[in-house]
Amino acid sequence: MPSPPVWGPDQLGDGFECVELPLADDDEGAVCATLVRYVPATPPGPPAFFAALRKNMFHNLEWPGSEARTHNGSARPVAVLYLHGWADYFLQAELAKHVGAHGLHFYALDLRKFGRSLRSWQTPGYTTDLGVYDEDIAAAMAAIRADVALRTGLAADPAVHMLAHSLGGLIGALWADRHPGALGTLILNAPWLELQGSSLLRNIAMHLVEPFARTDPKRPFHFPEMPGYWQSVSDQAHGEWFLDPQWRPTASFPIRAGWTRAVLAGHSAVERRLDIGAPVLVMLSDRTRIQAEWSEELMRVDAVIDVEQTARRALGLGRRTAVFRYPGAIHDIFLSRREVRQEAYRDLVAWLHSYPG
């Protein structure tokens, strides 16, 4: 039996730990994903004094805390797995703490070649097939099952809810469609389900990209820089949050031909409709404004995706889909101004408790 993974301290500080998940090598060499977990100082369930007793003296006892839910007559813990977006990584510590405070196990996955998993010899964020992330997610799910079992002493596998943002939302939706029964629910935070504009523009773009994707897949395309969203998030500009300059650069990662074809193929699959069996919640701003120059309005709108188009695409994800709109939200609902994200936290927790698994 393989030894359990060794968790180490994470850059997010107290309560956060991470572990590297080795994956199969690719044409660039060694590859890994990184799983982050949040462990509250006081675990959900018994008060701190009794929790300490349980840990040190009565570790085999099962406490009737909010983390253990009844599922087909047996106790079943609940976990959340977060997937980040393009040129992104997990940084939403406040989100993790809020979810953890409500008795849920919180994990986040930095996919291969992003964030904590990006290595010096790799092309940042690059893939030619979004299906490659199946391996990353499978490794994360296995690690979550083992970790929750060790922390709770419960034999039942946890009910896992996937919370995915932007490109991660596209990856997560396609993954959920291919893996029926794997999730309690799927929560999509401003998912990138279609190319900005329309399916007609996507079809034109696919024809333009295809020759380069076949002959020179790592060829970068040169587009005008659009730093407005970064400026609305970063504490070095107009936002509240520290962004690692290597993991989330101002100008994003270079957009390459092979990667573009993979994303457009994902958008085409969504247009043809998916059949996700789990309930799906899509969280969106109420307005879109995509522009190159900075304006104060970018603090109150989605500057990345077309939210109306995304709301329409969302209805084709599965038969149980809800769309929640957040006036004044930016592209990442959970990095929006405080009153907006607090409303989203409340809705998220209510949703998770409505579908315990």
C-alpha contacts under 8 A as a table, 3 or more apart, distances in Angstrom:
res1	aa1	res2	aa2	distance
4	P	146	A	7.78
5	P	19	V	6.87
5	P	143	A	7.85
6	V	19	V	6.47
7	W	17	E	5.93
7	W	18	C	5.41
7	W	19	V	4.93
8	G	17	E	5.32
8	G	18	C	5.49
8	G	19	V	6.38
9	P	13	G	7.22
9	P	16	F	6.48
9	P	17	E	4.54
9	P	18	C	6.27
10	D	13	G	5.96
10	D	16	F	5.45
10	D	17	E	4.63
10	D	18	C	5.49
10	D	36	V	7.46
11	Q	16	F	7.72
12	L	16	F	6.07
12	L	91	L	7.31
12	L	93	A	6.88
13	G	16	F	5.77
15	G	38	Y	5.48
15	G	39	V	4.98
15	G	40	P	5.72
15	G	41	A	6.61
16	F	36	V	6.83
16	F	37	R	5.71
16	F	38	Y	4.68
16	F	39	V	6.34
17	E	36	V	5.65
17	E	37	R	5.43
17	E	38	Y	6.62
17	E	39	V	7.82
18	C	34	T	6.68
18	C	35	L	5.46
18	C	36	V	4.19
18	C	37	R	6.16
19	V	34	T	5.72
19	V	35	L	5.40
19	V	36	V	6.59
20	E	32	C	6.56
20	E	33	A	6.05
20	E	34	T	4.55
20	E	35	L	6.47
20	E	117	S	7.81
21	L	32	C	5.46
21	L	33	A	5.07
21	L	34	T	5.64
21	L	35	L	7.10
21	L	136	D	7.88
21	L	139	A	6.62
21	L	140	A	7.50
22	P	31	V	6.52
22	P	32	C	4.51
22	P	33	A	6.59
23	L	30	A	7.65
23	L	31	V	5.44
23	L	32	C	4.98
23	L	33	A	7.09
23	L	135	E	7.19
23	L	136	D	7.21
24	A	30	A	7.18
24	A	31	V	6.37
24	A	32	C	7.89
25	D	28	E	7.54
25	D	29	G	5.27
25	D	30	A	4.61
25	D	31	V	5.36
26	D	29	G	5.36
26	D	30	A	6.72
26	D	31	V	6.89
28	E	121	W	6.99
28	E	122	Q	6.22
29	G	121	W	7.83
31	V	112	R	6.48
31	V	113	K	7.69
31	V	117	S	7.89
32	C	111	L	7.89
32	C	112	R	5.57
32	C	113	K	7.86
32	C	117	S	5.92
32	C	136	D	7.89
33	A	109	L	7.10
33	A	110	D	5.92
33	A	111	L	5.05
33	A	112	R	4.77
33	A	113	K	7.84
33	A	116	R	7.82
33	A	117	S	5.24
33	A	136	D	5.99
34	T	109	L	5.76
34	T	110	D	5.13
34	T	111	L	6.75
34	T	112	R	7.78
34	T	116	R	6.23
34	T	117	S	5.68
35	L	107	Y	6.78
35	L	108	A	5.76
35	L	109	L	4.64
35	L	110	D	6.41
35	L	140	A	6.45
36	V	107	Y	5.46
36	V	108	A	5.04
36	V	109	L	6.25
36	V	110	D	7.88
37	R	105	H	7.97
37	R	106	F	5.90
37	R	107	Y	4.40
37	R	108	A	6.46
38	Y	96	A	6.48
38	Y	97	K	7.28
38	Y	100	G	7.21
38	Y	105	H	7.31
38	Y	106	F	5.64
38	Y	107	Y	6.47
39	V	43	P	7.33
39	V	100	G	7.56
39	V	105	H	7.76
39	V	106	F	7.91
40	P	43	P	5.55
40	P	44	P	7.97
40	P	97	K	7.44
40	P	100	G	6.55
40	P	101	A	7.47
42	T	47	P	7.51
42	T	48	A	5.66
42	T	51	A	7.68
43	P	46	P	7.62
43	P	48	A	7.45
43	P	51	A	7.18
43	P	103	G	7.79
44	P	65	G	6.15
44	P	66	S	6.54
44	P	67	E	6.48
44	P	100	G	7.87
44	P	101	A	7.30
44	P	102	H	7.52
44	P	103	G	4.89
44	P	104	L	7.82
45	G	51	A	7.91
45	G	63	W	6.50
45	G	64	P	6.47
45	G	65	G	3.52
45	G	66	S	5.87
45	G	67	E	6.97
45	G	103	G	7.34
46	P	49	F	7.98
46	P	50	F	5.84
46	P	51	A	5.58
46	P	63	W	6.72
46	P	64	P	7.89
46	P	65	G	6.49
47	P	50	F	5.48
47	P	51	A	5.94
48	A	51	A	4.85
48	A	52	A	6.14
49	F	52	A	5.27
49	F	53	L	6.46
50	F	53	L	4.90
50	F	54	R	6.03
51	A	54	R	4.98
51	A	55	K	6.17
52	A	55	K	5.09
52	A	56	N	6.14
53	L	56	N	5.27
53	L	57	M	5.38
53	L	58	F	6.31
53	L	59	H	7.95
54	R	57	M	5.50
54	R	58	F	4.30
54	R	59	H	4.75
54	R	60	N	7.73
54	R	61	L	7.08
55	K	58	F	6.32
55	K	59	H	4.92
56	N	59	H	6.49
58	F	61	L	5.72
59	H	153	G	7.81
60	N	153	G	6.58
62	E	152	T	7.59
62	E	153	G	7.19
62	E	154	L	7.66
64	P	68	A	6.51
65	G	68	A	5.84
65	G	103	G	7.62
66	S	69	R	6.86
66	S	102	H	7.60
66	S	103	G	5.27
66	S	104	L	7.75
67	E	76	R	7.78
67	E	77	P	5.14
67	E	78	V	6.16
67	E	103	G	4.92
67	E	104	L	5.70
67	E	105	H	7.64
68	A	75	A	5.31
68	A	76	R	5.16
68	A	77	P	4.56
68	A	78	V	7.24
69	R	74	S	7.77
69	R	75	A	5.13
69	R	76	R	4.94
69	R	77	P	5.95
69	R	78	V	7.56
69	R	356	P	7.06
70	T	73	G	5.76
70	T	74	S	5.33
70	T	75	A	4.72
70	T	76	R	5.96
71	H	74	S	5.27
71	H	75	A	6.16
71	H	76	R	5.98
71	H	357	G	7.08
74	S	156	A	7.38
75	A	154	L	7.20
75	A	156	A	6.83
76	R	154	L	7.30
76	R	156	A	5.53
76	R	157	D	6.65
76	R	158	P	5.64
76	R	159	A	6.91
77	P	104	L	7.71
77	P	105	H	8.00
77	P	148	V	7.60
77	P	154	L	7.80
77	P	156	A	7.63
77	P	157	D	7.34
77	P	158	P	4.70
77	P	159	A	6.34
78	V	104	L	5.64
78	V	105	H	6.30
78	V	158	P	5.19
78	V	159	A	4.82
78	V	160	V	6.08
78	V	161	H	7.77
78	V	356	P	6.72
78	V	357	G	7.35
79	A	104	L	5.64
79	A	105	H	4.43
79	A	106	F	5.76
79	A	107	Y	7.37
79	A	158	P	6.29
79	A	159	A	6.12
79	A	160	V	4.82
79	A	161	H	6.25
80	V	104	L	7.16
80	V	105	H	6.17
80	V	106	F	4.94
80	V	107	Y	5.95
80	V	108	A	7.94
80	V	160	V	5.60
80	V	161	H	4.78
80	V	162	M	5.79
80	V	163	L	6.78
81	L	106	F	6.41
81	L	107	Y	4.86
81	L	108	A	5.28
81	L	109	L	7.10
81	L	160	V	6.82
81	L	161	H	6.16
81	L	162	M	4.80
81	L	163	L	5.94
82	Y	90	F	7.86
82	Y	106	F	7.95
82	Y	107	Y	6.22
82	Y	108	A	4.32
82	Y	109	L	6.11
82	Y	162	M	5.95
82	Y	163	L	4.67
82	Y	164	A	5.53
83	L	90	F	7.60
83	L	108	A	6.20
83	L	109	L	5.63
83	L	110	D	7.05
83	L	111	L	7.77
83	L	162	M	7.54
83	L	163	L	6.30
83	L	164	A	4.49
83	L	165	H	6.22
83	L	168	G	5.23
83	L	169	G	7.45
83	L	172	G	7.60
84	H	88	D	6.03
84	H	89	Y	5.47
84	H	90	F	5.99
84	H	109	L	7.44
84	H	110	D	6.95
84	H	164	A	6.15
84	H	165	H	5.30
84	H	166	S	7.22
84	H	167	L	7.30
84	H	168	G	5.20
85	G	88	D	5.31
85	G	89	Y	7.10
85	G	164	A	7.70
85	G	165	H	5.29
85	G	166	S	4.84
85	G	167	L	4.52
85	G	168	G	4.74
85	G	169	G	7.45
86	W	125	G	7.27
86	W	166	S	7.10
86	W	167	L	5.45
86	W	168	G	7.33
87	A	114	F	6.84
87	A	124	P	7.79
87	A	125	G	6.67
87	A	247	W	6.67
87	A	248	R	5.44
87	A	249	P	7.40
87	A	252	S	5.60
87	A	253	F	5.78
88	D	114	F	6.64
88	D	115	G	6.49
88	D	247	W	6.24
88	D	248	R	5.26
89	Y	110	D	5.72
89	Y	114	F	6.34
89	Y	115	G	4.81
89	Y	116	R	7.38
89	Y	247	W	6.76
89	Y	248	R	7.34
90	F	108	A	6.45
90	F	109	L	7.19
90	F	110	D	6.44
90	F	115	G	7.59
91	L	243	L	7.89
92	Q	95	L	5.39
92	Q	96	A	6.60
92	Q	334	F	7.43
92	Q	335	L	7.54
93	A	96	A	5.12
93	A	97	K	6.24
94	E	97	K	5.14
94	E	98	H	6.20
95	L	98	H	5.18
95	L	99	V	6.27
95	L	334	F	6.94
95	L	345	Y	7.33
96	A	99	V	5.23
96	A	100	G	5.97
96	A	106	F	5.99
96	A	107	Y	7.88
97	K	100	G	4.98
97	K	101	A	5.98
98	H	101	A	5.17
98	H	102	H	6.80
98	H	345	Y	7.17
99	V	102	H	5.45
99	V	103	G	7.16
99	V	104	L	5.93
99	V	105	H	7.56
99	V	106	F	6.74
99	V	345	Y	7.91
99	V	349	V	6.84
100	G	103	G	5.44
100	G	104	L	5.07
100	G	105	H	5.94
100	G	106	F	6.19
101	A	104	L	7.33
102	H	349	V	7.44
105	H	148	V	7.75
107	Y	144	I	7.72
109	L	137	I	7.91
109	L	140	A	7.08
110	D	114	F	6.03
110	D	115	G	5.98
110	D	116	R	6.17
110	D	117	S	6.17
111	L	114	F	5.61
111	L	115	G	7.68
111	L	117	S	6.51
111	L	133	Y	7.26
111	L	136	D	6.45
112	R	117	S	5.34
112	R	118	L	6.54
112	R	125	G	7.31
112	R	133	Y	7.81
112	R	136	D	7.20
113	K	117	S	5.35
113	K	118	L	4.00
113	K	119	R	6.66
113	K	122	Q	6.52
113	K	123	T	7.01
113	K	124	P	5.23
113	K	125	G	4.98
113	K	126	Y	6.96
114	F	117	S	5.36
114	F	118	L	4.81
114	F	124	P	6.30
114	F	125	G	5.53
114	F	247	W	6.69
115	G	118	L	5.46
115	G	246	Q	7.91
115	G	247	W	4.80
115	G	248	R	7.70
116	R	247	W	7.83
118	L	122	Q	6.81
118	L	124	P	6.67
118	L	247	W	7.88
119	R	122	Q	5.53
123	T	126	Y	5.61
124	P	253	F	6.59
125	G	253	F	7.40
126	Y	256	R	7.73
126	Y	259	W	6.03
127	T	130	L	6.88
127	T	132	V	7.59
127	T	258	G	6.97
127	T	259	W	5.36
127	T	262	A	7.53
128	T	217	P	7.84
128	T	258	G	4.93
128	T	259	W	4.92
128	T	260	T	7.95
128	T	261	R	7.13
128	T	262	A	5.33
129	D	132	V	5.80
129	D	259	W	7.36
129	D	262	A	5.11
129	D	263	V	7.99
130	L	133	Y	6.05
130	L	171	I	6.42
130	L	262	A	6.13
130	L	263	V	7.16
130	L	266	G	7.45
131	G	134	D	5.62
131	G	171	I	7.88
131	G	175	W	7.59
132	V	135	E	6.23
132	V	136	D	7.69
133	Y	136	D	4.96
133	Y	137	I	6.20
133	Y	171	I	7.64
134	D	137	I	5.21
134	D	138	A	5.97
134	D	175	W	6.92
135	E	138	A	5.10
135	E	139	A	6.18
136	D	139	A	5.28
136	D	140	A	6.28
137	I	140	A	4.96
137	I	141	M	6.06
138	A	141	M	5.14
138	A	142	A	6.22
139	A	142	A	5.24
139	A	143	A	6.22
140	A	143	A	5.08
140	A	144	I	6.06
141	M	144	I	5.05
141	M	145	R	6.17
142	A	145	R	5.22
142	A	146	A	6.31
143	A	146	A	5.19
143	A	147	D	5.99
144	I	147	D	5.05
144	I	148	V	5.92
145	R	148	V	5.40
145	R	149	A	6.14
145	R	157	D	5.96
145	R	158	P	6.41
146	A	149	A	5.25
146	A	150	L	6.22
147	D	150	L	5.10
147	D	151	R	6.13
148	V	151	R	5.07
148	V	152	T	5.89
148	V	153	G	7.86
148	V	154	L	7.92
148	V	158	P	7.12
149	A	152	T	5.36
149	A	153	G	5.24
149	A	154	L	5.42
149	A	155	A	6.33
149	A	156	A	7.73
149	A	157	D	7.41
150	L	153	G	5.58
150	L	154	L	7.89
154	L	157	D	7.93
159	A	183	L	6.78
159	A	184	G	5.60
159	A	356	P	7.01
159	A	357	G	4.97
160	V	182	A	7.60
160	V	183	L	5.34
160	V	184	G	5.54
160	V	185	T	7.57
160	V	357	G	7.53
161	H	183	L	5.54
161	H	184	G	5.09
161	H	185	T	4.98
161	H	186	L	5.88
161	H	187	I	7.44
161	H	352	L	7.74
162	M	172	G	7.43
162	M	183	L	6.92
162	M	184	G	8.00
162	M	185	T	6.60
162	M	186	L	5.00
162	M	187	I	6.06
163	L	169	G	7.88
163	L	186	L	6.19
163	L	187	I	4.64
163	L	188	L	5.87
163	L	189	N	7.15
164	A	168	G	5.07
164	A	169	G	4.55
164	A	172	G	6.30
164	A	186	L	7.85
164	A	187	I	6.34
164	A	188	L	5.04
164	A	189	N	5.92
164	A	191	P	7.36
165	H	168	G	4.93
165	H	169	G	4.79
165	H	188	L	5.94
165	H	189	N	4.63
165	H	190	A	5.92
165	H	191	P	5.55
165	H	192	W	7.99
165	H	332	D	7.14
166	S	169	G	4.97
166	S	170	L	6.76
166	S	188	L	7.80
166	S	189	N	6.61
166	S	190	A	5.38
166	S	191	P	3.98
166	S	192	W	4.68
166	S	332	D	7.93
167	L	170	L	5.13
167	L	171	I	6.29
167	L	191	P	6.35
167	L	192	W	5.34
168	G	171	I	4.93
168	G	172	G	5.80
168	G	191	P	7.15
168	G	192	W	7.95
169	G	172	G	4.98
169	G	173	A	5.96
169	G	188	L	5.41
169	G	189	N	6.92
169	G	190	A	7.37
169	G	191	P	4.37
169	G	192	W	6.30
169	G	193	L	7.64
170	L	173	A	5.23
170	L	174	L	6.26
170	L	191	P	5.97
170	L	192	W	5.68
170	L	193	L	5.74
170	L	266	G	7.07
170	L	267	H	7.79
171	I	174	L	5.39
171	I	175	W	6.08
171	I	266	G	8.00
172	G	175	W	4.99
172	G	176	A	6.00
172	G	186	L	7.88
173	A	176	A	5.16
173	A	177	D	6.22
173	A	186	L	7.66
173	A	276	I	7.60
173	A	317	L	7.50
174	L	177	D	5.14
174	L	178	R	6.42
174	L	266	G	7.42
174	L	270	V	7.85
174	L	274	L	7.70
175	W	178	R	5.15
175	W	179	H	6.14
176	A	179	H	4.99
176	A	180	P	6.26
176	A	182	A	7.24
176	A	183	L	7.31
176	A	186	L	7.75
176	A	276	I	6.04
177	D	180	P	6.20
177	D	274	L	6.16
177	D	275	D	5.75
177	D	276	I	4.70
177	D	277	G	7.54
179	H	182	A	5.76
180	P	183	L	7.60
180	P	276	I	6.83
180	P	277	G	6.15
180	P	278	A	7.66
181	G	184	G	7.66
181	G	277	G	7.05
181	G	278	A	7.13
183	L	186	L	6.88
183	L	278	A	6.44
183	L	357	G	7.87
184	G	278	A	6.20
184	G	279	P	7.60
184	G	355	Y	6.75
184	G	356	P	6.95
184	G	357	G	4.66
185	T	278	A	5.03
185	T	279	P	5.03
185	T	280	V	5.95
185	T	281	L	7.88
185	T	352	L	7.88
185	T	355	Y	7.12
185	T	357	G	7.78
186	L	278	A	6.65
186	L	279	P	6.37
186	L	280	V	4.82
186	L	281	L	6.37
187	I	280	V	5.76
187	I	281	L	4.69
187	I	282	V	5.99
187	I	283	M	7.64
188	L	191	P	5.59
188	L	280	V	7.48
188	L	281	L	6.08
188	L	282	V	4.72
188	L	283	M	6.13
189	N	282	V	6.11
189	N	283	M	4.94
189	N	284	L	6.64
189	N	332	D	6.63
189	N	333	I	6.54
190	A	282	V	6.93
190	A	283	M	5.78
190	A	284	L	5.14
190	A	285	S	7.63
190	A	305	I	7.63
190	A	307	V	7.63
190	A	310	T	7.95
190	A	331	H	6.23
190	A	332	D	6.53
190	A	333	I	7.31
191	P	282	V	7.60
191	P	310	T	7.39
192	W	195	L	7.53
192	W	305	I	6.50
192	W	310	T	7.37
193	L	266	G	7.88
193	L	267	H	5.61
193	L	270	V	6.65
193	L	310	T	6.11
193	L	313	R	6.79
193	L	314	A	7.89
194	E	198	S	7.26
194	E	199	S	7.25
194	E	264	L	7.90
194	E	267	H	5.12
194	E	268	S	7.97
194	E	270	V	7.88
194	E	271	E	7.96
194	E	309	Q	7.55
194	E	310	T	6.89
194	E	313	R	7.75
195	L	198	S	6.37
195	L	199	S	7.07
195	L	201	L	7.58
195	L	202	R	6.00
195	L	264	L	7.35
195	L	267	H	7.11
195	L	305	I	7.86
196	Q	305	I	5.97
196	Q	306	D	5.90
197	G	201	L	6.36
197	G	202	R	7.98
197	G	306	D	7.41
198	S	201	L	5.32
198	S	202	R	6.43
199	S	202	R	4.81
199	S	203	N	6.15
200	L	203	N	5.18
200	L	204	I	6.35
201	L	204	I	5.06
201	L	205	A	6.01
202	R	205	A	4.93
202	R	206	M	6.03
202	R	264	L	6.75
203	N	206	M	5.08
203	N	207	H	6.46
204	I	207	H	5.32
204	I	208	L	6.42
205	A	208	L	5.06
205	A	209	V	6.00
206	M	209	V	5.11
206	M	210	E	5.82
206	M	261	R	6.55
206	M	264	L	6.78
207	H	210	E	5.43
207	H	211	P	7.67
208	L	211	P	6.92
208	L	212	F	7.96
209	V	212	F	5.58
209	V	213	A	6.06
209	V	257	A	6.03
209	V	260	T	7.38
209	V	261	R	6.63
210	E	213	A	5.00
210	E	214	R	6.25
210	E	257	A	7.70
210	E	261	R	6.81
211	P	214	R	5.32
211	P	215	T	6.31
212	F	215	T	5.23
212	F	216	D	5.13
212	F	217	P	5.97
212	F	219	R	7.17
212	F	257	A	5.91
212	F	258	G	7.62
213	A	216	D	5.69
213	A	217	P	4.16
213	A	218	K	7.63
213	A	219	R	7.95
213	A	257	A	4.80
213	A	258	G	4.51
213	A	261	R	6.71
214	R	217	P	6.10
214	R	258	G	7.57
216	D	219	R	5.51
216	D	257	A	7.35
216	D	258	G	7.83
217	P	256	R	6.70
217	P	257	A	4.95
217	P	258	G	4.20
217	P	259	W	7.53
218	K	256	R	5.27
218	K	257	A	5.95
218	K	258	G	6.13
218	K	259	W	7.89
219	R	256	R	5.29
219	R	257	A	5.68
219	R	258	G	7.88
220	P	254	P	5.90
220	P	255	I	5.48
220	P	256	R	4.27
220	P	257	A	6.49
221	F	254	P	7.12
221	F	255	I	5.66
221	F	256	R	5.90
221	F	257	A	7.15
222	H	254	P	7.82
222	H	255	I	7.64
224	P	292	A	7.70
225	E	251	A	5.96
225	E	292	A	6.86
226	M	229	Y	7.54
226	M	251	A	6.93
226	M	291	Q	6.93
226	M	292	A	4.69
226	M	293	E	7.38
227	P	230	W	5.29
227	P	231	Q	6.18
227	P	250	T	5.96
227	P	251	A	5.98
227	P	292	A	6.95
227	P	293	E	7.91
227	P	294	W	7.91
228	G	231	Q	5.06
228	G	232	S	6.32
228	G	291	Q	7.33
228	G	292	A	6.58
228	G	293	E	6.66
228	G	294	W	5.46
228	G	295	S	7.95
228	G	298	L	6.84
228	G	303	A	7.20
229	Y	232	S	5.05
229	Y	233	V	6.49
229	Y	298	L	7.04
229	Y	303	A	5.82
229	Y	304	V	7.25
229	Y	330	I	7.99
229	Y	331	H	7.63
230	W	233	V	5.25
230	W	234	S	5.89
230	W	250	T	6.01
231	Q	234	S	5.46
231	Q	236	Q	7.68
231	Q	237	A	5.08
231	Q	238	H	5.61
231	Q	239	G	6.46
231	Q	250	T	8.00
231	Q	294	W	7.93
232	S	237	A	7.02
232	S	238	H	5.23
232	S	239	G	4.81
232	S	298	L	6.48
232	S	299	M	5.51
232	S	330	I	7.91
233	V	237	A	7.63
233	V	238	H	6.72
233	V	239	G	4.10
233	V	240	E	6.15
233	V	241	W	5.97
233	V	335	L	6.87
233	V	336	S	7.93
234	S	237	A	5.45
234	S	238	H	6.37
234	S	239	G	4.58
234	S	240	E	5.97
234	S	241	W	5.05
234	S	242	F	5.82
234	S	243	L	6.01
235	D	238	H	6.14
235	D	239	G	4.72
235	D	240	E	4.61
235	D	241	W	4.92
235	D	242	F	5.59
235	D	243	L	7.72
236	Q	239	G	7.31
236	Q	242	F	7.56
241	W	335	L	7.81
243	L	247	W	7.67
243	L	248	R	6.10
243	L	249	P	7.94
244	D	247	W	5.35
244	D	248	R	5.67
244	D	249	P	7.33
245	P	248	R	5.31
245	P	249	P	4.72
245	P	250	T	7.25
246	Q	249	P	5.77
248	R	252	S	6.53
249	P	252	S	5.17
249	P	253	F	7.14
255	I	259	W	7.21
255	I	260	T	6.93
256	R	259	W	5.46
256	R	260	T	6.06
257	A	260	T	5.10
257	A	261	R	6.30
258	G	261	R	5.27
258	G	262	A	6.45
259	W	262	A	5.11
259	W	263	V	6.35
260	T	263	V	5.20
260	T	264	L	6.15
261	R	264	L	5.16
261	R	265	A	6.09
262	A	265	A	5.15
262	A	266	G	6.37
263	V	266	G	5.00
263	V	267	H	6.34
264	L	267	H	4.98
264	L	268	S	6.21
265	A	268	S	5.02
265	A	269	A	6.33
266	G	269	A	5.09
266	G	270	V	6.42
267	H	270	V	5.12
267	H	271	E	6.26
268	S	271	E	5.03
268	S	272	R	6.39
269	A	272	R	5.19
269	A	273	R	6.59
269	A	274	L	7.27
270	V	273	R	4.99
270	V	274	L	6.00
270	V	313	R	7.24
270	V	316	G	7.29
270	V	317	L	7.09
271	E	313	R	6.88
271	E	316	G	7.55
273	R	316	G	4.83
273	R	317	L	5.93
273	R	318	G	7.87
274	L	316	G	6.19
274	L	317	L	4.76
274	L	318	G	6.11
275	D	316	G	7.90
275	D	317	L	6.02
275	D	318	G	4.78
275	D	319	R	7.37
276	I	279	P	7.70
276	I	280	V	7.93
276	I	317	L	6.04
276	I	318	G	4.68
276	I	319	R	7.54
277	G	318	G	6.32
277	G	319	R	7.35
277	G	320	R	7.71
278	A	318	G	7.78
278	A	320	R	7.33
279	P	318	G	7.62
279	P	319	R	7.88
279	P	320	R	4.99
279	P	321	T	5.95
280	V	317	L	7.76
280	V	318	G	7.32
280	V	320	R	6.20
280	V	321	T	4.63
280	V	322	A	6.28
281	L	321	T	5.86
281	L	322	A	4.91
281	L	323	V	5.96
281	L	324	F	7.36
282	V	311	A	7.80
282	V	314	A	6.99
282	V	321	T	7.49
282	V	322	A	6.17
282	V	323	V	4.74
282	V	324	F	6.16
283	M	323	V	6.01
283	M	324	F	4.92
283	M	325	R	5.98
283	M	326	Y	7.45
283	M	333	I	7.32
284	L	307	V	6.39
284	L	311	A	7.81
284	L	323	V	7.44
284	L	324	F	6.28
284	L	325	R	4.90
284	L	326	Y	6.06
284	L	329	A	7.59
284	L	331	H	7.72
284	L	333	I	7.07
285	S	288	T	7.57
285	S	301	V	6.48
285	S	302	D	6.12
285	S	307	V	6.69
285	S	325	R	5.45
285	S	326	Y	4.73
285	S	327	P	5.70
285	S	328	G	6.53
285	S	329	A	4.81
285	S	330	I	6.35
285	S	331	H	6.98
285	S	333	I	7.15
286	D	301	V	7.26
286	D	307	V	7.01
286	D	325	R	5.65
286	D	326	Y	5.72
286	D	327	P	4.88
286	D	328	G	6.87
286	D	329	A	7.23
287	R	301	V	5.32
287	R	302	D	6.19
287	R	307	V	6.45
287	R	308	E	7.82
287	R	327	P	7.47
287	R	328	G	7.78
288	T	301	V	5.39
288	T	302	D	4.66
288	T	303	A	5.89
288	T	304	V	7.59
288	T	305	I	6.89
288	T	306	D	5.71
288	T	307	V	6.07
289	R	298	L	7.19
289	R	301	V	6.18
289	R	302	D	6.17
289	R	303	A	5.09
289	R	304	V	7.80
290	I	302	D	7.60
290	I	303	A	4.64
290	I	304	V	6.24
290	I	305	I	7.91
291	Q	294	W	7.64
291	Q	303	A	7.24
294	W	298	L	7.21
295	S	298	L	5.85
296	E	299	M	5.82
296	E	300	R	7.95
297	E	300	R	5.57
297	E	301	V	6.69
298	L	301	V	5.38
298	L	302	D	7.27
298	L	303	A	6.53
298	L	330	I	7.31
299	M	328	G	7.60
299	M	329	A	7.67
299	M	330	I	6.28
299	M	336	S	7.80
300	R	327	P	7.67
300	R	328	G	4.15
300	R	329	A	5.33
300	R	330	I	5.55
300	R	336	S	7.94
301	V	328	G	5.87
301	V	329	A	5.68
301	V	330	I	4.76
301	V	331	H	7.04
302	D	305	I	6.44
302	D	306	D	7.65
302	D	307	V	7.36
302	D	329	A	6.79
302	D	330	I	4.51
302	D	331	H	4.30
302	D	332	D	7.96
303	A	330	I	7.00
303	A	331	H	6.25
304	V	331	H	6.31
305	I	310	T	7.61
305	I	331	H	7.46
306	D	309	Q	5.45
306	D	310	T	6.15
307	V	310	T	4.91
307	V	311	A	6.06
308	E	311	A	5.11
308	E	312	R	6.45
309	Q	312	R	5.21
309	Q	313	R	6.28
310	T	313	R	5.00
310	T	314	A	6.00
311	A	314	A	5.11
311	A	315	L	7.00
311	A	323	V	6.77
312	R	315	L	5.75
312	R	316	G	7.69
313	R	316	G	5.60
313	R	317	L	7.25
314	A	317	L	5.45
314	A	321	T	7.16
314	A	323	V	7.54
315	L	318	G	6.87
315	L	319	R	7.74
315	L	321	T	6.28
316	G	319	R	7.67
317	L	321	T	7.19
318	G	321	T	6.18
326	Y	329	A	5.63
326	Y	333	I	7.72
326	Y	340	V	6.77
326	Y	344	A	7.78
327	P	340	V	7.65
328	G	336	S	7.88
328	G	340	V	7.02
329	A	332	D	7.46
329	A	333	I	5.57
329	A	336	S	5.33
329	A	337	R	7.30
329	A	340	V	6.28
329	A	341	R	7.90
330	I	333	I	5.92
330	I	335	L	7.38
330	I	336	S	5.46
331	H	336	S	7.90
332	D	335	L	5.38
332	D	336	S	6.54
333	I	336	S	5.31
333	I	340	V	7.40
333	I	341	R	6.08
333	I	344	A	7.14
334	F	340	V	7.96
334	F	341	R	4.97
334	F	344	A	7.06
334	F	345	Y	7.78
335	L	341	R	6.75
336	S	340	V	6.07
336	S	341	R	5.68
337	R	340	V	5.62
337	R	341	R	6.33
338	R	341	R	5.34
338	R	342	Q	6.00
339	E	342	Q	5.22
339	E	343	E	6.37
340	V	343	E	5.34
340	V	344	A	6.42
341	R	344	A	4.83
341	R	345	Y	6.06
342	Q	345	Y	4.95
342	Q	346	R	6.33
343	E	346	R	5.22
343	E	347	D	6.33
344	A	347	D	5.06
344	A	348	L	6.00
345	Y	348	L	5.07
345	Y	349	V	6.21
346	R	349	V	5.38
346	R	350	A	6.15
347	D	350	A	5.13
347	D	351	W	6.04
348	L	351	W	5.10
348	L	352	L	6.20
349	V	352	L	5.07
349	V	353	H	6.15
350	A	353	H	5.24
350	A	354	S	6.10
351	W	354	S	5.03
351	W	355	Y	6.52
352	L	355	Y	5.36
352	L	356	P	6.09
353	H	356	P	5.39
